[in-house]
Amino acid sequence: MANPVFLNLVLLEGEPLTLLHAAKQAGFDEVEIWQENVQAAEGGAKAIRAQAQRLNLGFTNCQVLRDFAGAPLALREEKRQQAQQFFQLAQAIGCRTVQAPACTREDCQAELIDEDLCWLSAEAARHDLRIMYEPMAWSTVDNRLGTTWQRLKRLDLPNVGLVVDLFHIAARGDDASVLEDIPPQWIYEVQLCDMAEAVTPDNMSQLIDSARHHRLLPGDGILPVADFVAALQRKGYRGPVGIEVFNDRLKQQPPQVAAAQAFAALRRYWP
C-alpha cells in the first residue's frame, strides 16, 4: 500500500471546513489539524468530524500539546489537564494521534521527561490514542532526532513515536544519515519542507522566525530533500508523508491554490 499523504493545515487560510475540502480536492489523504482549526469551525468538533467523513479525509494528528514532557512540577497538574482535553478533542473529531513536541521552556526539567512521557503514553492508551513526540531545533533538551530516538528506544513505549521534520533536522546540522538507525515503525510521520538559507541554533531568533514564517515547499530551497526521501524509502517506511510549511506568502493565496501547489511539490519527491 502507498504511504498516506497529508497536508498540515497551517499552510492554508480560511474557514476550517473549507480547508478540509481544499486539501482533499488537491489529492491529500489526510491533514494535520490544529486545535485552533477545530475551535474556529462553525459547529466545532462535530462539524469537523462530519466534513472529514463526507470527504473520506483522515487526520494524521491533532496539534499541538505544547511543553508537556519536562514542565516544572508546579505546572504538572495543569499540563495533565491540558493533555486530557487534547485526548477528548482528538476523539471528538475521530483522530487517533496527538502531537506533543519536546519542551521548549527555559526551565524544562530534564529529569522529569521520562516520567512525563510514560504518563502520557499510559493515558493516551486508555483513550486508544498515540503520541507523536517531535524534537524541535529550539527544544530545550530533546532537540535532535538521534538523541530523541535513543530516549524513545530506552523507554520502549508502545504508542509513542517520532516525528521526522526536515526543517528541525537540518537546523541542528544533521543530514539523512541520522535516519539510518531508526526502525521505520518508530517513525509516526514525516514532514517535508525546504528552506531558503541555512539556519542554525547560533541565531535562535532567525531560526524560529524562519521556521514559523518562511519555510518553503520541497524543491524550492537548499535542503537535500531527495536524500531524506531516499533514506526513508530504503528502510521501507510506510507511514504518513506530507507537507508542513509555515509560509506567510503562500498562506495569502486561496486555499485551493496553496493546497494544489503543496500536493504537486510532495509528488515530485514521493510519487
Salt bridges, closest charged atoms under 4 A:
GLU13 OE1 - LYS251 NZ 3.91
ASP107 OD1 - ARG105 NE 2.77
ASP114 OD1 - ARG151 NH1 2.52
ASP114 OD2 - ARG154 NH1 2.53
GLU115 OE2 - ARG76 NH1 3.00
ASP116 OD1 - ARG76 NH2 2.85
GLU123 OE1 - ARG126 NH1 2.75
ASP128 OD1 - ARG96 NH2 3.77
GLU134 OE2 - HIS168 NE2 3.81
ASP142 OD2 - ARG151 NE 2.84
ASP165 OD2 - HIS168 NE2 3.81
ASP165 OD2 - ARG215 NH1 3.27
ASP174 OD1 - ARG144 NH2 2.56
ASP209 OD2 - HIS214 NE2 3.32
GLU244 OE1 - ARG215 NH1 3.25
ASP248 OD2 - HIS213 ND1 2.97
